Amino acid sequence: MTDGAVGTRVRGVKSDIPNTDLAKVEGDVRCLVARLYEVLEQAGDGALAAALPWTEGPSPDLASLATEPLAQASSIAFLLRSHAEENAATQYRRALDREGRVGRRPCPYGKRA
């Protein structure tokens, strides 16, 4: 487990949001991208699905994929990642609120809330 510092990696997922549960972010990202993978496979785009980040298995030759669908699928995957990070950060803030530690939450630029 990590301390949630900015830039800490947990098996391939890097979070830019401080003080989040990176293991939760990783699990959520992998789950959401796995659902996107299933949708693409069911739509007949198995090679595109295999090119998604945070998936298991060999990656296809990216040069053989059409650029626009690859860009769109990758954008959706990164959007899902952002949502997972935002969710983890919100849950962290709620936990601080429940514990009455809101004033000790770190803020940008070295200031305290």
C-alpha positions as CSV (number, residue, x, y, z in Angstrom):
1,M,0.0,0.0,0.0
2,T,1.2,3.5,-0.6
3,D,0.8,6.8,1.3
4,G,-1.2,8.3,-1.6
5,A,1.6,10.8,-2.5
6,V,1.4,12.5,-5.9
7,G,3.0,10.4,-8.6
8,T,2.9,7.1,-6.6
9,R,2.4,4.1,-8.8
10,V,0.4,1.0,-8.0
11,R,0.8,-1.7,-10.6
12,G,0.5,0.6,-13.6
13,V,-2.0,3.2,-12.4
14,K,-0.5,6.6,-11.5
15,S,-2.6,9.2,-9.8
16,D,-2.1,12.9,-9.9
17,I,-4.6,13.5,-7.1
18,P,-2.9,13.5,-3.7
19,N,-4.3,11.5,-0.7
20,T,-6.4,9.0,-2.6
21,D,-6.6,5.3,-2.2
22,L,-4.5,4.2,-5.2
23,A,-5.5,0.6,-4.9
24,K,-9.1,1.6,-5.2
25,V,-8.4,3.8,-8.2
26,E,-6.6,0.9,-9.9
27,G,-9.4,-1.5,-9.2
28,D,-12.0,0.9,-10.4
29,V,-10.0,1.8,-13.6
30,R,-9.5,-1.9,-14.4
31,C,-13.2,-2.7,-13.9
32,L,-14.4,0.2,-15.9
33,V,-12.0,-0.4,-18.8
34,A,-12.9,-4.1,-18.7
35,R,-16.5,-3.2,-19.3
36,L,-15.4,-0.9,-22.2
37,Y,-13.3,-3.9,-23.5
38,E,-16.4,-6.1,-23.5
39,V,-18.5,-3.5,-25.3
40,L,-15.9,-3.2,-28.0
41,E,-15.5,-6.9,-28.4
42,Q,-19.3,-7.4,-28.6
43,A,-19.4,-4.7,-31.3
44,G,-16.8,-6.7,-33.3
45,D,-13.8,-4.5,-32.5
46,G,-11.7,-7.0,-30.7
47,A,-8.4,-5.6,-31.9
48,L,-9.4,-2.1,-30.8
49,A,-10.4,-3.5,-27.4
50,A,-7.0,-5.2,-27.0
51,A,-5.3,-1.9,-27.6
52,L,-6.9,-0.2,-24.6
53,P,-4.7,0.8,-21.7
54,W,-5.0,-1.2,-18.4
55,T,-6.0,-4.4,-20.1
56,E,-4.4,-7.8,-19.9
57,G,-3.0,-9.8,-22.8
58,P,-0.9,-8.9,-25.8
59,S,-1.4,-5.6,-27.6
60,P,-2.2,-5.6,-31.3
61,D,-0.1,-3.9,-33.9
62,L,-1.3,-0.3,-33.4
63,A,-0.2,0.6,-36.9
64,S,-2.9,-1.7,-38.2
65,L,-5.7,0.1,-36.4
66,A,-7.6,3.1,-37.8
67,T,-6.4,6.2,-36.0
68,E,-9.7,7.8,-35.2
69,P,-11.4,4.8,-33.5
70,L,-8.2,4.2,-31.6
71,A,-8.1,7.8,-30.4
72,Q,-11.7,7.7,-29.4
73,A,-11.4,4.4,-27.5
74,S,-8.3,5.7,-25.7
75,S,-10.0,9.0,-24.9
76,I,-12.9,7.1,-23.3
77,A,-10.5,4.9,-21.3
78,F,-8.7,8.0,-20.0
79,L,-12.0,9.7,-19.2
80,L,-13.0,6.6,-17.2
81,R,-9.7,6.8,-15.3
82,S,-10.4,10.5,-14.5
83,H,-13.8,9.5,-13.1
84,A,-12.2,6.8,-10.9
85,E,-9.7,9.2,-9.5
86,E,-12.3,11.9,-8.8
87,N,-14.5,9.3,-7.1
88,A,-11.5,8.2,-4.9
89,A,-10.7,11.8,-4.0
90,T,-14.3,12.5,-3.1
91,Q,-14.5,9.4,-0.9
92,Y,-11.2,10.5,0.8
93,R,-12.7,14.0,1.5
94,R,-15.9,12.5,2.9
95,A,-13.9,10.2,5.2
96,L,-12.0,13.3,6.5
97,D,-15.4,15.1,7.0
98,R,-16.8,12.1,9.0
99,E,-13.6,12.1,11.2
100,G,-13.8,15.9,11.7
101,R,-10.4,16.4,10.1
102,V,-11.5,18.7,7.3
103,G,-9.2,21.5,8.5
104,R,-6.1,19.2,8.1
105,R,-6.7,18.4,4.5
106,P,-3.7,19.5,2.3
107,C,-4.3,22.2,-0.3
108,P,-2.4,23.2,-3.4
109,Y,0.6,25.5,-3.1
110,G,1.5,24.3,0.4
111,K,-1.4,26.1,2.2
112,R,-3.8,24.4,4.6
113,A,-7.6,24.4,4.4
